Amino acid sequence: MEEKKSRISLDNKKIWVVGHNGMVGNSILKKLKKYKSNLLVTEKKDLDLRCQEKVQNWMKRKKPEVIFLAAAKVGGIAANMAFPRDFLYDNVMISFNIINSAKLINVNKLVYLGSSCIYPKNVKQPFVEDSLLKGELESSNQWYSLAKIAGIKLCEAFRIQDNCNFISVMPTNLYGPMDKFDDINGHVPAALLNRFHLAKINDLPKVTVWGSGTPLREFLYVDDLADACIFLAKNYNSSQLINVGSGYEISIKKFANLIKEIVGYKGKIIFDSSKPDGMKRKMLNSEKIKKIGWKPRISLKKGLKLFYKWYLNNQNILRR
Ligand code: GFB
């Protein structure tokens, strides 16, 4: 259901960035600092987002007017396969508690963060937004995918039934500061950056890259995504989800070689075919956001250089 709602200003608002310690929330928070707004954050130890009562009480007390919902249990392919309960239960509970309470306190705008893994594995690519629920999900991340689809549909349901201005944003594969760098939890950019760096400083002769190296991925630097989320918070008011991609895809093999070059590692790369490939290709069609006036600014090479610089400067806070 398309609606006519005017452009929203982010100045002089109470804005809650949910998940500010994660890669996406951290970047959104950083960008929001230029607005004259009251920014709210919560720490995991103080507020369990999976608990409906606590979330509702906190939101009734603090009354945020705008919410960026970037809190989620996230991780790469190995974590998705190892922790199905966490990926489904935690993510459904977090999303449902916050979205429902946002309606109760009349939030002006809620931006819900999804993922490109919500799209079915066998539909035409690049994925258009209309492909949602048109086929079977990729098994390696079905739990996360199901939870995110439920969140998208709940935003849509609140818009239909209660006229809530909740929107759903689907980023492609992201990379950047504050991601997790270990083998189990890491997405491929962070896991490989860490592995190549450790191989370089320890003079190791080879680095292992998972799978066949043939899958294709589209990568977007997280600061571009944060920029898109803020743009959409101000300008987009529709029940239909909206994709945010870079428009550039690369094979895992070429990607690994690019990281090797940026890190300055001189050894060999070997592929471990006992590890999963996951989706063969995962590319978004981002025409819709382009048409309404937003495009990414950071190329893959530039983004990976920024990422490596951040990694080197923040060794003390790395999650690995
Ligand atoms: O980022 P990633 O783990 O997840 O990337 P997905 C997986 C791809 O990179 C597979 C290859 O083709 C892997 O075989 N790969 C190579 C590696 N080396 C490594 C490595 O050391 N670590 C990892 N993790 N992969 C994600 C979901 O799926 O898509 C997220 O896991 C999210 O939840 C995201 O939804 C959009 O791209 O397969």
Residues whose N, C-alpha, C, O or C-beta is under 5 A from the ligand:
A	BS01	GFB	G75 G76 I77 N80 S115 S116 C117 N141 Y144 T172 N173 D183 G186 H187 V188 A191 L192 V209 W210 G211 P215 I252 P276 D277 G278 M279
